[in-house]
Amino acid sequence: MFDSVDIGLFYKFGIAIAIGVIVGVERHWRERDEPGGSRTAGIRTFSLIGMLGGAVGLLEGAIADRGGPTGLLTVGVFIAFAIVFAWFKAREAEVDRSFSVTTVVAALLTFLLGTMAVIGEEKLAAAGGVALVAILASRETLHRFLKTLTWPELRSAIVLLGMTFVVLPLIPDEPLGPYGGISPAKTWTLVVLLAAISFVGYVAVKALGASRGEVVAGAIGGLVSSTAVAVSNARKSVAGGDIRPLASGASAAGAISYLRTAALAAGLAPAIATSVAPPLIAGALVFIGGAFLLARGSSGNVEPPPGQNPFDLLSVIKLTLVLVGVAFLSRAASAIFGASGLLIVSGLSGLADVDAVTVTVGSLLKQGLAADTAFYALAAGVIANTLAKVAYAAALGKSGFTWWFGLTSAVAIAAAGATYLAVQAI
């Protein structure tokens, strides 16, 4: 391993030292007012810890090249280092009457990341070093956050994590039933999505206030599913949420949905992109304007009531079943009508999702579908999806929410139609 100069080894060893340096800067900065010799570890010590880890990694590589046992050196040096460093830190803690073990854990991680950087996982080690410094530097922010955290919020976060990382991997993905069936895994993914949108909205409102928080949450949710945002906000309006901010969030999601559809059309159906983009952009601008006006006209900085649950799992499951049922009926109609009823199928599919319509139109264009027919099919899907969200709002939300969101949606459709006619007249 050391027979010839290897630039890669210098690079990896440099990363090991750099990890120690950045961690040491943070630790030293936090205790910068302490007199010299009063701290266990600062920038120099942590730099040496990173170097020590890198040196152990180099030696492990040399041992492996010569056919020796690997891992023993790392384990032995790590244990010895942990004992020595912990002993020094314990003596410092006695003097300072401090019971924090953060610096000890940071030192052990710096050693291991330095070793990891040299034995071949330098990118992962560098990312780990940055994450370690970010966690160390965010102490005050995390402490303030935990002071404001309520039990319903913590419980909801744990439930959401369990739904995502424990339950979802165990659910089969194989569709059940006719017409493409219903995938249990995709159904549960929609449950997670609706719950996550509600949770993100709750956190955004708590952090930014009702008006700005709902707009931000709606825009984020619109990247995934504007329909889910509209349904979720409609439910929250019945639960006592401020109607105008909720309508502004749904409008922001609508704007993102229009812009996303325009981007997908440009990539999947370039033959109609120039016809599709201007109307969709015009509609998106109306949605953005509506979201802005509704947010400004709201009471502004109302936070969620103390103890409020970020999402109700039973309600989320019920809403998921409604959306899955609509999607299944749309696929059944597609199978029955086939390509000959493309406009009908696109309209029905748009009741649940516009992305599926865009993908279908793009694939049919490659098979020789006329550009005009493709445009009208995509337009049918977009209009149907916009109207469906208003219908969901009317069925699941308060009348005020339906009125504001419906008015914004109607103006957006009108603006898109007027823009299309104007473009055609040029």
C-alpha positions in Angstrom: 0.0 0.0 0.0 2.9 2.4 0.7 5.2 1.2 -2.1 4.3 4.0 -4.4 2.8 7.5 -4.0 -1.0 7.4 -4.1 -2.6 10.8 -4.5 -5.9 9.2 -3.5 -4.5 8.4 -0.1 -3.4 11.9 0.4 -6.9 13.1 -0.5 -8.6 10.6 1.9 -6.1 11.4 4.7 -6.8 15.1 4.2 -10.5 14.5 4.5 -9.9 12.8 7.9 -8.0 15.8 9.1 -10.6 18.2 7.7 -13.3 16.4 9.6 -11.3 16.9 12.8 -10.7 20.6 12.0 -14.4 21.5 11.4 -15.5 19.7 14.5 -12.7 21.3 16.5 -13.6 24.8 15.2 -17.2 24.4 16.5 -16.1 23.0 19.9 -13.4 25.6 20.3 -15.7 28.4 19.3 -18.3 27.3 21.9 -15.6 27.6 24.6 -13.6 30.4 23.1 -13.8 32.6 26.2 -12.2 29.9 28.4 -8.6 30.4 29.4 -5.9 28.2 27.7 -5.5 24.7 29.2 -9.0 24.7 30.7 -10.7 22.7 28.0 -10.2 19.1 27.2 -10.4 19.5 23.4 -10.4 22.4 21.0 -9.4 22.9 17.3 -5.9 21.4 17.7 -7.0 18.3 19.7 -9.9 17.5 17.3 -7.6 18.0 14.3 -5.3 15.4 15.9 -8.2 13.1 16.6 -9.2 13.2 12.9 -5.6 12.6 12.0 -5.4 9.7 14.4 -8.4 8.1 12.9 -7.0 8.5 9.4 -3.7 7.1 10.5 -5.4 4.0 11.9 -7.3 3.6 8.6 -3.9 3.8 6.7 -2.4 1.1 8.9 -5.5 -1.1 8.5 -5.1 -0.9 4.7 -1.4 -1.8 5.0 -2.3 -4.8 7.2 -4.9 -5.9 4.7 -2.5 -5.6 1.8 -0.1 -8.0 3.6 -2.8 -10.5 4.4 -3.0 -9.7 8.1 -6.1 -9.7 10.3 -8.2 -6.5 9.8 -10.2 -4.6 12.4 -8.2 -5.5 15.5 -6.0 -2.4 15.3 -9.0 -0.1 14.9 -10.9 -1.7 17.8 -7.9 -1.6 20.0 -6.9 2.0 19.3 -10.6 3.1 19.6 -11.0 1.6 23.0 -7.7 3.0 24.3 -8.6 6.5 22.9 -12.1 6.4 24.3 -10.8 5.5 27.8 -8.2 8.2 27.8 -10.4 10.9 26.4 -13.3 10.1 28.7 -11.0 10.2 31.7 -9.7 13.7 30.8 -13.3 14.9 30.1 -14.5 13.5 33.4 -11.8 15.5 35.3 -12.9 18.6 33.4 -16.5 17.9 34.3 -15.6 17.7 38.0 -14.1 21.2 37.9 -16.8 22.8 35.7 -19.6 20.8 37.4 -20.9 19.9 33.9 -22.5 16.6 33.1 -22.6 16.9 29.3 -21.1 14.0 27.3 -21.5 15.7 23.9 -17.8 16.4 23.5 -16.9 12.8 24.3 -19.3 11.4 21.7 -18.2 14.0 19.2 -14.5 13.0 19.7 -15.4 9.3 19.2 -17.3 10.0 16.1 -14.5 12.2 14.7 -12.1 9.3 15.2 -14.4 6.8 13.4 -15.2 9.2 10.6 -11.5 9.8 10.1 -10.9 6.1 9.8 -13.9 5.7 7.5 -12.5 8.4 5.2 -9.3 6.5 4.6 -10.6 3.0 4.2 -12.7 3.9 1.2 -15.9 5.7 2.3 -14.6 9.2 2.0 -17.8 10.8 0.7 -20.0 9.2 3.4 -17.4 10.2 6.0 -17.3 13.8 4.8 -21.1 14.0 4.8 -21.1 12.5 8.4 -18.6 15.2 9.4 -20.8 18.0 8.1 -23.9 16.4 9.8 -22.0 16.1 13.1 -21.0 19.8 13.0 -24.5 20.8 12.1 -25.9 18.9 15.1 -23.3 20.3 17.4 -23.9 23.9 16.2 -27.7 23.7 16.5 -27.8 23.0 20.3 -29.6 26.2 21.2 -32.1 25.8 18.3 -32.8 22.2 19.3 -33.3 23.1 22.9 -35.7 25.9 22.1 -37.6 23.6 19.8 -37.9 20.9 22.5 -39.2 23.4 25.0 -42.1 24.3 22.7 -42.8 20.7 21.6 -46.0 19.2 22.9 -46.9 15.6 23.4 -49.5 15.4 20.6 -46.8 16.8 18.2 -44.2 14.3 19.4 -46.7 11.4 19.2 -47.8 12.4 15.7 -44.2 12.6 14.5 -43.5 9.1 16.0 -46.7 7.7 14.3 -45.7 9.2 11.0 -42.2 7.8 11.2 -43.6 4.4 12.1 -46.1 4.5 9.2 -43.3 5.3 6.8 -40.3 3.2 8.0 -42.0 0.3 9.9 -45.4 -0.3 8.3 -44.8 0.6 4.7 -41.9 -1.8 4.0 -44.1 -4.7 5.3 -47.1 -4.0 3.0 -47.2 -5.9 -0.3 -46.9 -3.9 -3.5 -48.7 -6.4 -5.8 -52.0 -4.9 -7.1 -55.2 -6.6 -6.1 -58.3 -6.7 -8.3 -59.3 -6.0 -11.9 -58.3 -3.0 -14.1 -54.8 -2.9 -12.8 -56.1 -3.5 -9.2 -55.3 -1.5 -6.1 -51.8 -1.7 -4.7 -51.8 -1.9 -0.8 -48.3 -0.4 -0.7 -49.3 2.6 -2.9 -52.5 3.0 -1.0 -50.6 3.2 2.3 -48.1 5.6 0.7 -51.0 7.9 0.0 -52.0 7.6 3.7 -48.4 8.6 4.6 -48.5 11.4 2.1 -51.8 12.9 3.4 -50.5 12.6 7.0 -47.2 14.2 6.0 -48.9 17.1 4.3 -51.0 17.8 7.4 -48.0 17.5 9.6 -45.9 19.9 7.4 -48.7 22.3 7.3 -49.0 22.2 11.1 -45.3 22.8 11.6 -45.2 25.6 9.0 -48.2 27.4 10.6 -46.6 27.1 14.1 -43.3 28.4 12.8 -44.5 31.1 10.4 -48.0 32.0 11.4 -51.2 31.0 9.7 -51.0 33.1 6.6 -47.4 32.5 5.5 -47.3 28.9 7.0 -50.2 27.6 4.9 -48.8 29.1 1.7 -45.4 27.5 2.3 -47.0 24.2 3.3 -49.3 24.2 0.3 -46.4 24.9 -2.1 -44.4 22.1 -0.6 -47.4 19.7 -0.8 -48.2 20.7 -4.3 -44.8 19.3 -5.5 -46.3 15.9 -4.6 -50.0 16.2 -4.9 -52.1 19.3 -5.0 -55.2 17.1 -4.7 -54.0 15.8 -1.4 -53.4 19.4 -0.2 -56.9 20.5 -1.2 -58.5 17.6 0.5 -56.3 18.0 3.6 -57.0 21.7 3.9 -60.7 21.1 3.4 -60.7 18.7 6.3 -58.8 21.2 8.5 -61.4 23.9 7.7 -64.1 21.8 9.2 -61.9 21.1 12.2 -61.7 24.8 13.0 -58.8 26.1 10.9 -58.7 29.6 9.6 -60.5 29.4 6.2 -58.6 32.1 4.2 -55.1 30.8 5.0 -56.2 27.3 4.2 -57.6 28.4 0.9 -54.4 30.3 0.2 -52.4 27.0 0.8 -54.7 25.1 -1.5 -54.2 27.8 -4.1 -50.5 27.7 -3.8 -50.6 24.0 -4.3 -52.7 24.6 -7.4 -50.1 26.9 -8.8 -47.3 24.4 -8.2 -49.5 21.7 -9.9 -49.9 23.8 -13.0 -46.2 24.6 -13.2 -45.3 21.0 -12.7 -47.7 19.8 -15.4 -46.1 22.3 -17.8 -42.7 21.0 -16.9 -43.8 17.4 -17.4 -45.4 18.2 -20.7 -42.1 19.8 -21.9 -40.3 16.7 -21.1 -42.8 14.0 -22.0 -44.9 15.7 -24.8 -42.7 18.3 -26.4 -44.9 18.4 -29.5 -47.6 20.2 -27.5 -45.4 22.0 -24.9 -45.6 25.4 -26.6 -49.4 25.1 -26.6 -49.7 23.8 -23.1 -47.1 26.0 -21.3 -48.7 29.6 -21.7 -52.2 28.6 -20.5 -50.8 26.7 -17.5 -48.4 29.5 -16.6 -51.3 32.0 -16.8 -53.4 29.8 -14.5 -50.5 29.4 -12.1 -50.0 33.1 -11.9 -53.7 33.5 -11.0 -53.4 30.9 -8.3 -50.3 32.6 -6.9 -52.1 35.9 -6.9 -55.1 34.4 -5.2 -52.8 32.7 -2.6 -51.1 36.1 -1.9 -54.4 38.0 -1.6 -56.0 35.4 0.7 -52.9 35.3 2.9 -52.8 39.1 3.2 -56.5 39.2 4.0 -56.3 36.6 6.8 -55.8 37.4 10.5 -52.1 36.5 10.0 -50.1 35.0 12.8 -52.5 32.6 14.5 -50.7 29.4 15.7 -52.3 26.0 16.1 -54.2 25.7 19.4 -52.1 24.1 22.2 -52.5 20.3 22.2 -54.0 20.2 18.7 -53.2 16.9 16.9 -51.2 17.6 13.7 -53.2 14.9 11.9 -56.1 12.5 12.6 -55.0 9.1 11.3 -58.6 7.8 11.0 -59.7 10.8 8.9 -56.6 10.5 6.8 -57.4 6.8 6.1 -61.0 7.7 5.1 -59.8 10.4 2.7 -57.3 8.0 1.2 -60.0 5.4 0.5 -62.0 8.1 -1.3 -59.0 9.1 -3.5 -58.1 5.5 -4.2 -61.7 4.7 -5.1 -61.7 7.6 -7.6 -58.4 6.5 -9.1 -59.7 2.9 -9.5 -62.8 4.1 -11.2 -60.7 6.2 -13.6 -58.6 3.2 -14.5 -61.7 1.1 -15.0 -63.1 3.7 -17.4 -59.8 3.9 -19.2 -59.9 0.1 -19.7 -63.5 0.2 -20.9 -63.3 3.2 -23.3 -59.7 2.7 -24.4 -57.9 5.1 -26.6 -61.0 5.9 -28.6 -62.4 7.7 -25.6 -59.2 9.5 -24.8 -61.0 12.8 -23.8 -63.4 10.9 -21.5 -60.6 8.9 -20.0 -58.4 11.9 -19.5 -61.2 13.8 -17.7 -61.9 10.8 -15.5 -58.2 10.3 -14.7 -57.9 13.9 -13.9 -60.3 13.5 -11.0 -57.5 11.9 -9.1 -54.2 12.9 -10.7 -52.9 15.0 -13.7 -49.5 13.3 -13.9 -51.0 10.0 -15.2 -52.8 12.0 -18.0 -49.6 13.7 -18.9 -47.6 10.4 -19.1 -50.4 8.8 -21.1 -50.6 11.7 -23.6 -46.8 11.7 -24.0 -46.7 8.0 -24.8 -49.6 8.2 -27.3 -47.9 11.2 -29.1 -44.9 8.9 -29.7 -47.3 6.4 -31.2 -48.7 8.9 -33.7 -51.5 10.6 -31.8 -52.4 14.0 -33.4 -51.0 17.0 -31.5 -54.4 18.7 -31.3 -56.1 15.6 -29.8 -53.2 15.3 -27.3 -53.6 18.9 -26.2 -57.3 18.6 -25.7 -56.8 15.4 -23.7 -54.3 17.0 -21.4 -56.5 20.1 -21.1 -59.4 17.9 -20.1 -57.3 16.3 -17.4 -56.1 19.6 -16.0 -59.6 21.1 -16.0 -61.1 18.0 -14.5 -58.5 17.9 -11.7 -59.0 21.6 -10.9 -62.8 21.1 -10.7 -62.5 17.9 -8.8 -60.5 19.6 -6.1 -63.2 22.2 -5.8 -65.8 19.4 -5.5 -63.7 17.7 -2.8 -63.6 21.0 -1.0 -67.3 21.4 -1.2 -67.9 17.8 0.0 -65.3 17.9 2.8 -64.7 21.5 3.8 -66.6 24.5 5.0 -68.6 26.7 2.6 -66.2 29.6 3.1 -63.2 27.5 2.2 -65.0 26.2 -0.9 -66.0 29.7 -2.0 -62.5 31.2 -1.9 -60.8 28.2 -3.3 -63.5 27.7 -5.9 -63.3 31.4 -7.0 -59.5 31.3 -7.4 -59.8 28.0 -9.4 -62.5 29.4 -11.7 -60.4 32.5 -12.4 -57.4 30.3 -13.0 -59.2 28.2 -15.6 -60.6 31.3 -17.2 -57.2 32.9 -17.4 -55.7 29.7 -18.9 -58.5 29.5 -21.5 -58.1 33.2 -22.5 -54.4 32.8 -22.8 -54.8 29.8 -25.1 -57.2 31.7 -27.3 -54.9 34.7 -27.4 -51.9 32.5 -28.4 -54.0 30.8 -31.1 -55.0 34.2 -32.5 -51.4 35.4 -32.9 
